[in-house]
Amino acid sequence: MPTKSLCLALFLTATLLSAQDAAPGVKPAARKATPDATDQAAAKLKPTRVLPYKKIGDNELQLHVFEPEGFKAGDGRACFLVIHGGGWTGGTPQRMYPFAAHYAELGLVGISMQYRLHSQKTGVSVFDCVKDARSAVRYIRSHAAELGIDPQKIIVSGGSAGGHLAAATALFDGVNEDTDDLKVSASPNALVLLFPVIDTSKEGYGNAKIGERWQELSPVHHVRAGLPPTLIFHGTGDTVTPFAGAKAFHEAMLKAGNRCELDVNEGGAHGYLMRSKALLDDTMQKTDVFLKSLGLLK
């Protein structure tokens, strides 16, 4: 029969594993037991090819590319680049396959990107995550001809921390990899942000992970004129990346003279649109309308 000390050890081990496996910002007990609508769709999808866009030491970071039917190099198609979330510390490109595949079906080149994950153990910071996102846009733009992409038709999207990295491609001009060609712009032609980390103050998300330099990576604190047209999806019930941040960002964008639309889901919790096929489809349809209005989707 197990001793008291052994039972306690087993309990603590199980608790620790559960906590480590939980998504950032979500208590272990709230972790989904089964794949949600997005995961179910992603499991059926496979990219046309996977190619490296950046090398850090021995580590190659990759773009998971979905090419449309009839694709050929030199096509000059619009590109939909999407970035996964996970608090900058977890997640994979596969999570966002449904978005990349959807736009490939509509004739664009869809790409889901990999980036370094923040970790104190490896020394990767959120600044490094931002650098990777900006490097990816520069790679796509500088290799546009071979990728069949129009370098002036790049849309960047992302969910949660991925939404933060998407916004970072347009906002944080001073955060760049030393090896990047700064003559190539990292700013996209449109942004689609899904329940993004938009305020990294203590009232928002990520303050402790970024540290004392948090304001350098806080999108709501860097709004200015001339930013790309932006569509934001956010739920009022979001307690991970609070809705107040999205509202403040939206208002600041309009005040600066930028085009910005905020699609509000009343009561929606963090990640709400990823969990339901109906909401996922609705998000994509609204995004289609937004991109058509910009001439980025036929």
N, C-alpha and C positions, 0 to 999 in steps of 0.2 A: 504494500500500500504506500503511495507517495507520501513523503514527509511534508510537514508544513512548509519548510524552507524550499523544497523542490516545487511545490504547488505555487508558491509566491514567485519563484524564478520564472516558471512557465507563464504565469499571468503577466508579469512585467515584460517578458520577451514578446508575447503576442500583442500587448498594448503598443510596444515600441514599433514593431513591424507595421501595425495598422496605421500608426501616426506617420511613419515614413512614407507609406504608400498613398496616403491621402493627398488630394490635390491641394496646392497652396491656397490658403484662405478658406478651406472647407474642413470642418471638423470630421475626424475619421468616421463617426457614426452616420454622417450625411453622405458618405461616398456612395456613388451609384453601384448597385449590385449587378446590373446587367448593362450591356452596351446601349447607348441612347441612339436616337435616329441618325445622328451624324456618323457615329461609329459603325452602325449597321450599313449605311450607304458606302462608307469608306472601305469596308472589308471586301466589297465587290469590285473595287477599282484598282487599276494598275497604270502607272505613268508610261508614256511612250518611251521615255529614256530618263536616265539620271546622270547628271554631269556636274563636275566640280566647278565652283566659282571662286574658291579662295582656299589657300593652304596656310594653316597656322601650325608651325612645327611639322610634326608628322601627320597632323589631322587635316583631312580634306573636308570642307563643307560643301554640301551638294544642293543642287536645284532638281526637284522632281517635276519633270516637264510633261504636260499633256498637250499633244499636238492635234489640231483639228483635222477632220477628213479632208484629203486633197492638199495637205500642207506641203510646201516646198520652201527651201531657203530663199530669201529675197522677197517673200510675199508682202512684207510690210503690214502685218496684222497688228491689231492692238494686243496688249499683254495684260493678263490679270495675275498679279503676284500676290499670294496669300501667305500669312505668317501665323503659325500656331501659338496658342497661349500656354499657360502652365506656370504662371508666376515668375517667368524667366528661368525657372529651375527644373522644369520638366516638360513633357510633351514631345511629339514627333511630327514631321511633315504629313504623315498619313492622316492625321486628325482632320486636316483641311482639304483632303483630296476631293470631297464632293463639290467644293467651290471651284477648284481648278478644272475639274472635269466638266462642270456645268458650262463654264465659259469656253472650253474647247469645243463642246457640242454646238455652241453658238458662233463658232468661227474664229475665236480668239486663241492665242497661245496661253494656256493656263499653267501656272507654276506654283508649287508649294515648296517653300524653302526651309532648309536646315540652318540653325545658328548655334553658336556655343551656348551652353547652359550655365547660368550663374551658380557658382559654388565657392564657398570659402576654402574648401579643401584643395581645389585646383587653381584657385586664384582668379577665376573668371568673374568679372564684375558685370553689372548691368550696362556699364559704358561699353564693354566688349560686345554685348548683345546688340546694342545700338550700332556699333561700328560694322557688325556683320550685315545688318539690314541695309545700311547705306552702301556697303560694298556690293551687295547683291544687285541693287538697282543700277549701280555703276557698271557692273559686269554685263547686265542685260542690255543696257544702253550702248555700251562700247562693242558688244557682239551682236547687235540688233540684226545685221544683215544675215548672218549665218543662222540666227534663231528664227528668222522670218518675221521679225517684229519691227514696227514703226517706232523709232526711239522717242517720238513725241506723243505716243499713245500708250503710256505705261500707267496702269491702275495698281495701287497697292492697298491691300486689305489685311485685316487681322483681327483676331478675337482676344479680348482681355489683355494680357501682356503682349500678345502679338499685335493687338490694336495700338498699343503704345509704340511698338517698334515700327509699325506702319506710319504713324504720325511722325516718328523720329526722322524718317527719311526726308520729310519736308521741313522740319522745324529746327533740328540741331546741327546747324552748319559747322559748328566748331568741334564736333565729335567725329573724327575720321581715322581710319586705319592709316598708319604711316606709309604703307605700300600702295595706297589708293592714288589714282590719278585725279587730283582735285579739279582738273579742267573739265572732267565729266561730271555733270550734275547728278546728284543723288535724289533730287526732288521729283516726285512723280507728277503725272498730269491730272490725277484724281485720287481721292482717298475714300475708302469705305471702311468705317470703324465699327466693330461689333463689341458692344459692352466693354469699351477700352479702358485701360489704366490711363487716365487723362489728367489726374492730379496726384502728384507724389508727395504732397504735404502730409502731415499727420492726420488730416481730415480725409485723405484719400487712401491710396494703396502704394506700398513699396518703400515708404520712408525709411524703415529700418534696413531694408536690403541695400538701398542706394547709399545711405549714410548722410553725412553733413553736406555733401554736394548735391542733395536731392533736387534743389531748384533748377540746376543745370539740365535735368532730365524730366522736368514737369511740363507737359504740353500746354496746360492752361496758363502757365506763366510765360509762354513764348509766342503767343498769338501776335501776328503782325499782318500788315497789308500784303497782298500778293501771294497768299498761300493757295494751294490747289483747291478746287471745288471739293467739298467734303459731305459725305452722308454718314450719319451716326445712328446706330440702333442701340437703344438702352432701355432697361426696365426700371421702373420707379421703386421696385422692391429690392434692388441690388444693394446688398450690404457689404460686398467685397470691394467693388469699385463703385462707390456711391454715386447715385444718379445726379446729385448736386454738382459734381464735377463736370459731367457731360453737359448739363444745362448751362453752367458758367462758361464752358468752352464754346458752346453754340452761340451764346450771347456775345462773347468777345470776338468771335469770327465775324458775326454780322456787323458789329460796331466798327471793325477794321475794314469793312467793305468787301469781305470775302463771301463767296457763296457757301452756305452751310445749311444742311437740312437735318433735323433731329426727329427720328421716328421713335415715338414713345410707346412702350408697352406698359400699360397700367398694372402695377403689382408684380411685374416680371422680375424674377430673381436672377442672380448672376448666371450667365450662360443659357438663359431661357430659350433662345431661338435654336439652340443646338439639340434640344431634347425632344422636340416634336417635329415630325415630318411636315405637318401643316404649317408650322411657324417657320421652318427651314425653307420650304417652298415659297412662302410669302416674302421672306427676306430676300431671296434671290429674284423674285419677280419685281419687287420694289427697287432692287439694285439695278435690274435690267432697264427699268424706266429712267432711272437717274443717269445711267451711262448712255442711253439713247439720246437724252436731252443734251449731252455733251458731245455727241457725234463720235463716241467711242464704241458704240455698238449699233449695228444696222437694225 
